[in-house]
């Protein structure tokens, strides 16, 4: 009997995914441009430059908890449009920031708006993806962030270098303005139903079922924090030119594997994707440690991107399926907070390791995080097999 496949590429799915692409394109067009701009314009020291990133991340993390709580109260559209408005106004505000103090304040407000939108959009998309194709749908939706991460920095640095900071801000603002008409023509999307009164007292702030995928996402993000923060310095240390090729190769591999990994997750479950993915990331980091030329660097990027592209959308899909529908906003906020926190702490901890050893040794420490990642996955599976063998022996 032929079974009709539920439609994934609906109007709502396309609109939400493209809106996410524009939000993250705005973010990644400006992010790599700010350090040099802040240093040149405000004569800021390295610590102040680091605040440009850390204050934004902290603001986004705190806001997501607030946004997830409002989602459960049926305030989705308020959070969505208010967050978008804040992002637009603060993007314009960068241009008019006359002192470093004002600039940092704008960064905090920008993080607030981004925290709202990065909670609402991924929650909305889970309501328009057919339940049996959740892994595949999350995989395609995640391409929006991968594409933005690939091309945003290139576009932003080109605009800053050839046309100046004002034009960078103009185009970054224009990108966000396109989102308003797209979201206003979307069809009705169900909201998170508020918890019944009898369950409110029992509701935990962090659902217990989310702890495993959140912890794993945090460990994976620690490795990405080391790559984002220190790859350029690793290239200098090892005399490897054009380390930017790593990010292009990494993005290409991630984009290629995400939809495949999503379909595999829908058919076989998370272990069938996460375990081989963690091994691929591990070997990618080990190869990066011993890279001495651009070719080895690119090959390590392909391995890392394949593994990362397998693991991350699977963790998000697993997280969404582990909670009731009325806690999807909370689950998404936890997912992106573990991502941001892992990147931030990874940069700090691995920076200390690099100061006392070398960048190559630091990436071996990164690889060890994936061993911990793998052990956390294997222990429950081994325990399950032992219980099954014990039951068979008693029959």
MOHU-V509261 format. One record per helix or strand of 2 or more residues. SS is the DSSP state (H for helix, E for strand). FROM is the first residue (numbers start at 1). TO is the last residue. Records with the same first field share a line. If there is no record, write none. Layout:
# MOHU-V509261
SS->FROM-TO ; FROM-TO
This chain:
# MOHU-V509261
H->11-42 ; 46-71 ; 76-95 ; 100-126 ; 131-163 ; 165-184 ; 197-200 ; 208-237 ; 244-268 ; 271-289 ; 294-321 ; 325-356 ; 359-394
